[in-house]
Amino acid sequence: MVVVLGVGGFLSWHAYVKLHKVFRGTTTVAALASKPVTPNLLKGEGDGRVNILLLGVGGPGHDGPDLTDTIVILSVDPVNNTASMVSIPRDLWVQQPIAYFGAQQKINAAYESGKYHYLGHLDGSSANGAAVEAGFANIDQVLKTVLGININYHMLVNFAAFRQAIDTVGGITVDVPTPLIDPTMAWENHRNPILAPAGVQQMDGVKALLYARSRETTSDFARAQRQRQILVALKDKIMTADTLSNPAKIDGLMNAFGDNVYSDLSTQGAMRLYTIMKKVSDNKVASIGLTDDGHKLVTTDHVGTTSVVRPIAGFNNYTDIQTYVLGQLPDGYLLKENASVAILGQTTTQATAAATLLKQYGYNITSTGVATQPSSSTTVVDLSKGKDPFTSHYLETRYNTKAVMSLPAGVTMPAGAAPKFVIMIAK
């Protein structure tokens, strides 16, 4: 018993040390706090979600060790216990805030551009934390332009961590919809071009990595779908009681992550995120791509001889992408309150435009109309009398005003309309 307890104690301490090596952050955003969140702690719509940028790189020993060939945003709604994974095509042609390799490059060069600019030279390791953070800041700025959302945290993972983590938990179960055949990767698969046959199957780390990396015979978009599928499968396996009750597996995971993962999540934030994700079933994890059925927002193109991805609306035109992504990631508090909102404009066109914008952020717009009285400044009327505090706070923040509790004199609503909030747009 003493020996068992001693080994268990060592593994726990070892895992603890590794945990702190992985999660290097010191702050936790309000939405991830374990204490109840009050409206004043949130800045605006979307602040009730936690957005974590997952970046997959080859790492030292690979060509282009810091090219982020996997770019996935895990967006968690801790209020309603749901999550979404948004994949960004690695070949998306974007304007680079830091033009280390050129003013316009594929988005997978954004992280390395920020990192190498900070260092002043190329370095495939993650030893310099400040350089890694500079890389994060650069790709965050690009993603804000493309998607219109803020990134709260980051996790940088290399191939070794990905492969070792899957092997540590004993492999993962994956349902392959159609056979994945890629002759260009056959040399890594015992000279077999069939990387994965169709059907439910077990994958070890090597097989899963091949499945996640292949794109020559499919597309970058199909690969993004496979990557999201692998992440969900790994999440399921890690969350099982068998994994979490086995000190050796926990220690193995920390070994894999500790040397090959860098995150600016704090340890407290990571544990809180784990607690939330335990409540999120697979059917509550939405898989979002920019080529989803009915929402094809990007296409392939060429810049010179370089094959790239661009918005269908045109290079650097991200309006449709932002509208779609914002609509898929509503603020959890807005969603929970679901307060009805009526908009009164000085004209029908003005009211409709305001309604369209607010719907993107998840507001429940129930009616629009023309105000019976002109308004010199935008007014937010809280007819819920404070019963929907988050909606009230977000509207006050958006329109830079303090909500009033009753309609101004002379202002009337259409018969039968009983919204909880009325927004009167100024001239």
C-alpha positions as CSV (number, residue, x, y, z in Angstrom):
1,M,0.0,0.0,0.0
2,V,2.9,2.4,0.9
3,V,4.5,1.6,-2.5
4,V,1.2,2.2,-4.4
5,L,0.5,5.4,-2.5
6,G,4.1,6.6,-3.1
7,V,3.9,5.9,-6.8
8,G,0.4,7.6,-7.0
9,G,1.7,10.6,-5.1
10,F,4.7,10.9,-7.4
11,L,2.5,10.7,-10.5
12,S,0.1,13.3,-9.1
13,W,2.9,15.7,-8.3
14,H,4.6,15.1,-11.6
15,A,1.3,15.8,-13.4
16,Y,0.9,18.9,-11.3
17,V,4.3,20.2,-12.3
18,K,3.6,19.4,-16.0
19,L,0.2,21.1,-15.7
20,H,1.8,24.3,-14.7
21,K,4.3,24.0,-17.5
22,V,1.5,23.8,-20.0
23,F,-0.9,26.4,-18.6
24,R,1.1,29.5,-18.2
25,G,-1.6,32.1,-17.9
26,T,-2.3,34.2,-14.8
27,T,-5.7,35.6,-15.4
28,T,-9.2,34.2,-16.0
29,V,-11.9,36.0,-18.0
30,A,-15.2,36.6,-16.3
31,A,-17.2,34.1,-18.4
32,L,-14.8,31.3,-17.2
33,A,-14.9,32.2,-13.5
34,S,-16.4,29.7,-11.1
35,K,-18.3,32.4,-9.2
36,P,-21.6,33.8,-10.6
37,V,-21.1,36.4,-13.2
38,T,-22.8,39.8,-12.9
39,P,-23.6,41.9,-16.0
40,N,-21.0,44.6,-15.2
41,L,-18.2,42.1,-15.6
42,L,-19.0,41.7,-19.3
43,K,-18.0,44.2,-21.9
44,G,-20.6,43.4,-24.6
45,E,-22.3,40.8,-26.7
46,G,-20.1,37.8,-27.1
47,D,-18.3,38.4,-23.8
48,G,-20.4,35.6,-22.3
49,R,-18.6,33.0,-24.4
50,V,-15.0,31.7,-24.0
51,N,-13.1,31.6,-27.3
52,I,-10.0,29.4,-27.3
53,L,-7.8,29.3,-30.4
54,L,-6.3,25.9,-31.1
55,L,-3.2,26.0,-33.3
56,G,-1.6,22.9,-34.7
57,V,2.0,23.1,-35.9
58,G,4.6,20.6,-37.0
59,G,7.1,21.7,-34.4
60,P,10.9,21.3,-34.3
61,G,12.2,18.9,-36.9
62,H,9.5,19.6,-39.5
63,D,9.6,21.9,-42.5
64,G,7.9,25.2,-41.6
65,P,7.7,24.2,-37.9
66,D,5.5,27.2,-37.0
67,L,3.1,27.2,-39.9
68,T,-0.3,26.7,-38.3
69,D,-1.8,24.0,-40.5
70,T,-4.6,23.5,-38.0
71,I,-6.6,26.6,-37.0
72,V,-9.7,25.8,-34.9
73,I,-11.6,28.1,-32.5
74,L,-13.3,26.3,-29.6
75,S,-16.0,28.6,-28.5
76,V,-17.6,27.6,-25.2
77,D,-21.0,28.8,-23.9
78,P,-20.7,28.1,-20.1
79,V,-24.2,29.4,-19.5
80,N,-26.0,26.8,-21.6
81,N,-23.3,24.1,-21.6
82,T,-22.8,24.1,-25.4
83,A,-19.7,24.5,-27.5
84,S,-18.8,25.1,-31.1
85,M,-15.7,24.4,-33.2
86,V,-15.0,26.8,-36.0
87,S,-12.3,25.8,-38.6
88,I,-10.4,28.4,-40.5
89,P,-8.8,27.3,-43.9
90,R,-5.0,27.4,-43.6
91,D,-4.8,28.8,-47.1
92,L,-7.0,31.8,-46.5
93,W,-5.2,34.8,-48.1
94,V,-5.2,37.7,-45.7
95,Q,-3.5,41.0,-44.9
96,Q,-0.8,40.5,-42.4
97,P,-0.5,43.0,-39.5
98,I,3.2,42.1,-39.3
99,A,4.6,41.7,-42.8
100,Y,7.6,39.4,-41.8
101,F,7.1,37.3,-44.9
102,G,5.1,39.9,-46.9
103,A,2.1,42.2,-46.5
104,Q,-0.3,39.5,-47.7
105,Q,0.2,35.8,-47.0
106,K,-1.8,32.7,-46.1
107,I,-3.3,32.9,-42.7
108,N,-1.2,29.9,-41.5
109,A,1.8,32.3,-41.6
110,A,0.3,34.8,-39.2
111,Y,1.5,33.1,-36.0
112,E,5.0,32.6,-37.2
113,S,5.2,36.2,-38.6
114,G,4.4,37.6,-35.2
115,K,6.8,35.2,-33.4
116,Y,9.8,35.6,-35.8
117,H,9.3,39.4,-35.9
118,Y,9.6,39.5,-32.1
119,L,12.7,37.2,-32.1
120,G,14.4,38.7,-35.1
121,H,15.1,35.3,-36.5
122,L,13.5,31.9,-37.2
123,D,13.2,29.5,-34.2
124,G,10.9,26.5,-34.3
125,S,10.8,26.0,-30.5
126,S,8.4,27.6,-28.0
127,A,11.1,28.3,-25.4
128,N,10.6,32.1,-25.6
129,G,7.2,32.7,-24.1
130,A,7.1,36.4,-25.1
131,A,7.7,35.5,-28.7
132,V,4.9,32.9,-28.6
133,E,2.6,35.5,-27.2
134,A,3.6,37.9,-30.0
135,G,2.6,35.2,-32.5
136,F,-0.7,34.8,-30.8
137,A,-1.3,38.6,-30.9
138,N,-0.7,38.7,-34.6
139,I,-3.0,35.9,-35.6
140,D,-5.7,37.2,-33.2
141,Q,-5.7,40.5,-35.1
142,V,-6.1,38.7,-38.3
143,L,-9.0,36.5,-37.0
144,K,-10.7,39.6,-35.5
145,T,-10.7,41.1,-39.0
146,V,-11.9,37.9,-40.6
147,L,-14.5,36.6,-38.1
148,G,-15.4,39.6,-36.0
149,I,-14.9,37.8,-32.7
150,N,-12.3,38.2,-29.9
151,I,-10.0,35.4,-28.9
152,N,-9.6,34.9,-25.1
153,Y,-7.0,32.1,-24.9
154,H,-4.7,30.1,-27.0
155,M,-3.4,26.5,-27.2
156,L,-0.4,25.7,-29.4
157,V,0.0,22.0,-30.0
158,N,2.7,20.2,-32.2
159,F,2.4,16.8,-33.9
160,A,4.3,15.0,-31.1
161,A,1.7,16.1,-28.5
162,F,-1.2,15.1,-30.7
163,R,0.1,11.7,-31.5
164,Q,1.3,10.9,-27.9
165,A,-1.9,12.1,-26.3
166,I,-4.0,9.7,-28.4
167,D,-1.7,6.8,-27.7
168,T,-1.8,7.6,-24.0
169,V,-5.5,7.2,-23.7
170,G,-5.4,4.0,-25.7
171,G,-6.5,5.4,-29.1
172,I,-9.8,7.0,-30.2
173,T,-13.0,5.8,-31.9
174,V,-13.7,7.5,-35.3
175,D,-16.5,7.0,-37.7
176,V,-15.0,7.5,-41.2
177,P,-17.8,8.5,-43.6
178,T,-15.9,7.6,-46.8
179,P,-12.6,6.0,-47.4
180,L,-9.6,8.3,-47.2
181,I,-7.1,7.5,-49.9
182,D,-3.9,9.5,-50.2
183,P,-1.0,8.1,-52.2
184,T,1.2,11.1,-51.2
185,M,1.2,9.9,-47.6
186,A,1.4,6.1,-48.3
187,W,5.1,6.2,-47.3
188,E,4.0,7.1,-43.8
189,N,1.3,4.3,-43.7
190,H,3.4,1.2,-44.5
191,R,3.2,2.2,-48.2
192,N,-0.6,1.8,-48.1
193,P,-2.4,4.7,-49.8
194,I,-5.6,3.8,-47.9
195,L,-5.2,5.9,-44.8
196,A,-8.6,5.0,-43.4
197,P,-11.3,2.7,-44.7
198,A,-15.0,3.7,-44.3
199,G,-16.7,2.8,-41.0
200,V,-16.2,3.0,-37.3
201,Q,-12.7,2.2,-36.3
202,Q,-10.0,2.6,-33.7
203,M,-7.1,4.9,-34.4
204,D,-3.8,5.2,-32.7
205,G,-1.8,8.4,-32.6
206,V,0.0,7.7,-35.9
207,K,-3.2,6.8,-37.8
208,A,-5.2,9.8,-36.3
209,L,-2.4,12.2,-37.3
210,L,-2.4,10.9,-40.9
211,Y,-6.2,11.2,-40.9
212,A,-6.0,14.8,-39.7
213,R,-3.2,15.9,-41.9
214,S,-4.1,14.5,-45.3
215,R,-5.6,16.9,-47.9
216,E,-3.9,16.2,-51.3
217,T,-6.8,14.0,-52.5
218,T,-9.6,15.8,-50.7
219,S,-9.4,19.5,-49.8
220,D,-8.4,21.8,-47.0
221,F,-12.1,22.1,-46.1
222,A,-12.6,18.3,-45.8
223,R,-9.4,18.1,-43.7
224,A,-10.9,20.7,-41.3
225,Q,-13.9,18.6,-40.8
226,R,-11.7,15.6,-40.0
227,Q,-9.7,17.6,-37.5
228,R,-12.9,18.7,-35.7
229,Q,-14.0,15.0,-35.7
230,I,-10.7,13.9,-34.1
231,L,-10.8,16.6,-31.5
232,V,-14.3,15.5,-30.4
233,A,-13.2,11.9,-30.3
234,L,-10.1,12.8,-28.2
235,K,-12.3,14.9,-25.8
236,D,-14.6,11.9,-25.3
237,K,-11.8,9.5,-24.5
238,I,-10.1,11.9,-22.1
239,M,-13.3,12.6,-20.3
240,T,-14.0,8.9,-19.6
241,A,-13.7,7.6,-16.1
242,D,-11.1,5.1,-17.2
243,T,-8.7,7.9,-18.2
244,L,-9.4,10.2,-15.3
245,S,-9.1,7.5,-12.7
246,N,-5.8,6.2,-14.1
247,P,-2.8,8.2,-12.6
248,A,-0.5,6.7,-15.3
249,K,-2.6,7.9,-18.1
250,I,-2.9,11.4,-16.5
251,D,0.8,11.5,-16.1
252,G,1.3,10.3,-19.7
253,L,-1.0,13.1,-21.0
254,M,0.9,15.7,-19.0
255,N,4.1,14.3,-20.4
256,A,2.8,14.7,-23.9
257,F,1.4,18.2,-23.2
258,G,4.1,19.5,-21.0
259,D,6.8,19.3,-23.6
260,N,4.8,20.0,-26.7
261,V,1.9,22.3,-25.7
262,Y,1.9,26.0,-24.9
263,S,-1.2,27.7,-23.5
264,D,-1.9,31.1,-21.9
265,L,-4.9,29.6,-20.0
266,S,-4.3,29.6,-16.3
267,T,-4.3,26.4,-14.4
268,Q,-7.5,27.6,-12.6
269,G,-9.1,28.5,-16.0
270,A,-8.1,25.1,-17.5
271,M,-9.7,23.2,-14.6
272,R,-12.8,25.4,-14.9
273,L,-13.0,24.7,-18.6
274,Y,-12.7,21.0,-17.9
275,T,-15.6,21.2,-15.5
276,I,-17.7,22.9,-18.1
277,M,-16.8,20.5,-20.9
278,K,-17.7,17.5,-18.8
279,K,-21.3,18.8,-19.1
280,V,-21.2,19.3,-22.9
281,S,-22.3,16.2,-24.7
282,D,-21.2,15.5,-28.3
283,N,-24.6,16.6,-29.7
284,K,-24.0,20.0,-28.0
285,V,-20.7,20.5,-29.8
286,A,-21.5,22.3,-33.1
287,S,-19.0,21.8,-36.0
288,I,-18.7,25.0,-38.1
289,G,-16.8,25.5,-41.3
290,L,-16.9,28.2,-43.9
291,T,-18.0,25.7,-46.6
292,D,-21.0,24.2,-44.7
293,D,-24.0,23.2,-46.7
294,G,-26.0,26.3,-47.5
295,H,-23.2,28.6,-46.1
296,K,-20.4,28.3,-48.7
297,L,-18.5,31.5,-47.9
298,V,-15.0,30.8,-49.3
299,T,-13.6,29.4,-52.5
300,T,-10.3,28.5,-54.0
301,D,-8.3,30.9,-56.2
302,H,-4.8,31.8,-57.2
303,V,-2.5,34.7,-56.4
304,G,0.1,34.4,-59.1
305,T,1.0,30.7,-59.1
306,T,0.0,30.2,-55.4
307,S,-3.2,28.3,-54.7
308,V,-5.2,30.2,-52.0
309,V,-8.6,30.4,-50.4
310,R,-10.6,33.7,-50.4
311,P,-14.1,34.9,-49.5
312,I,-16.6,34.3,-52.3
313,A,-17.5,38.0,-51.8
314,G,-14.0,38.9,-52.9
315,F,-10.5,39.2,-51.4
316,N,-10.5,40.9,-48.0
317,N,-14.4,41.1,-48.0
318,Y,-15.4,39.4,-44.7
319,T,-18.9,40.8,-44.2
320,D,-20.7,37.6,-45.0
321,I,-18.3,35.5,-43.0
322,Q,-18.7,37.7,-39.9
323,T,-22.5,37.6,-40.2
324,Y,-22.5,33.8,-40.3
325,V,-20.0,33.3,-37.5
326,L,-21.6,35.8,-35.2
327,G,-24.9,34.1,-35.8
328,Q,-23.5,30.7,-34.9
329,L,-21.9,32.0,-31.7
330,P,-24.6,33.9,-29.8
331,D,-23.8,35.2,-26.3
332,G,-24.9,32.6,-23.7
333,Y,-26.6,35.2,-21.5
334,L,-28.6,36.7,-24.3
335,L,-29.6,33.2,-25.4
336,K,-30.8,32.3,-21.9
337,E,-32.8,35.5,-21.3
338,N,-34.1,35.5,-24.8
339,A,-35.8,38.8,-24.1
340,S,-38.1,40.2,-26.9
341,V,-36.9,43.4,-28.4
342,A,-38.8,45.9,-30.5
343,I,-37.0,48.6,-32.6
344,L,-38.5,51.9,-33.5
345,G,-36.6,53.9,-36.1
346,Q,-37.1,57.3,-37.7
347,T,-37.7,55.4,-40.9
348,T,-38.5,51.8,-41.8
349,T,-35.1,51.4,-43.4
350,Q,-33.3,52.6,-40.3
351,A,-35.3,50.2,-38.0
352,T,-34.7,47.3,-40.4
353,A,-31.0,47.9,-40.5
354,A,-30.7,48.1,-36.7
355,A,-32.7,44.9,-36.4
356,T,-30.5,43.1,-38.9
357,L,-27.4,44.1,-36.9
358,L,-28.8,43.0,-33.5
359,K,-30.0,39.7,-34.9
360,Q,-26.4,38.8,-35.8
361,Y,-25.5,39.1,-32.1
362,G,-28.3,36.9,-31.0
363,Y,-31.0,39.4,-29.9
364,N,-34.6,38.2,-30.1
365,I,-36.0,40.9,-32.4
366,T,-39.8,40.6,-32.4
367,S,-40.9,43.7,-34.3
368,T,-39.7,46.9,-36.1
369,G,-41.5,50.1,-36.8
370,V,-41.4,53.8,-37.2
371,A,-41.4,55.9,-34.0
372,T,-44.5,58.1,-33.4
373,Q,-42.2,60.7,-31.9
374,P,-38.7,61.8,-33.1
375,S,-35.8,61.1,-30.9
376,S,-32.6,63.2,-30.7
377,S,-30.6,60.4,-29.0
378,T,-31.0,56.6,-29.0
379,T,-33.1,55.4,-26.1
380,V,-33.2,52.0,-24.6
381,V,-36.4,51.2,-22.7
382,D,-36.3,48.3,-20.2
383,L,-39.9,47.2,-19.9
384,S,-38.8,44.0,-18.1
385,K,-38.1,46.3,-15.1
386,G,-34.6,44.8,-14.6
387,K,-35.6,41.1,-14.9
388,D,-33.3,40.6,-17.9
389,P,-30.1,42.3,-16.7
390,F,-27.7,41.0,-19.2
391,T,-29.8,42.1,-22.2
392,S,-30.2,45.5,-20.6
393,H,-26.4,45.8,-19.9
394,Y,-25.5,44.8,-23.4
395,L,-27.9,47.3,-25.0
396,E,-26.7,50.1,-22.7
397,T,-23.1,49.3,-23.6
398,R,-23.9,49.2,-27.3
399,Y,-25.8,52.5,-27.4
400,N,-23.8,54.2,-24.7
401,T,-26.9,55.1,-22.7
402,K,-28.7,54.3,-19.5
403,A,-31.9,52.4,-19.9
404,V,-35.2,53.9,-18.8
405,M,-38.1,51.9,-17.4
406,S,-41.0,53.4,-19.3
407,L,-41.8,54.7,-22.8
408,P,-41.4,58.4,-23.3
409,A,-44.5,60.5,-23.4
410,G,-46.3,60.2,-26.7
411,V,-44.6,57.0,-27.8
412,T,-46.9,54.1,-28.4
413,M,-46.5,50.5,-29.4
414,P,-48.6,48.6,-32.0
415,A,-51.6,46.9,-30.6
416,G,-50.7,43.5,-29.1
417,A,-47.0,44.2,-29.0
418,A,-45.5,43.5,-25.6
419,P,-41.7,43.5,-25.9
420,K,-39.4,43.5,-22.9
421,F,-37.2,46.1,-24.5
422,V,-37.8,48.9,-26.9
423,I,-35.0,50.6,-28.7
424,M,-35.7,54.1,-30.2
425,I,-33.1,54.9,-32.8
426,A,-32.1,58.6,-33.0
427,K,-32.1,60.6,-36.3
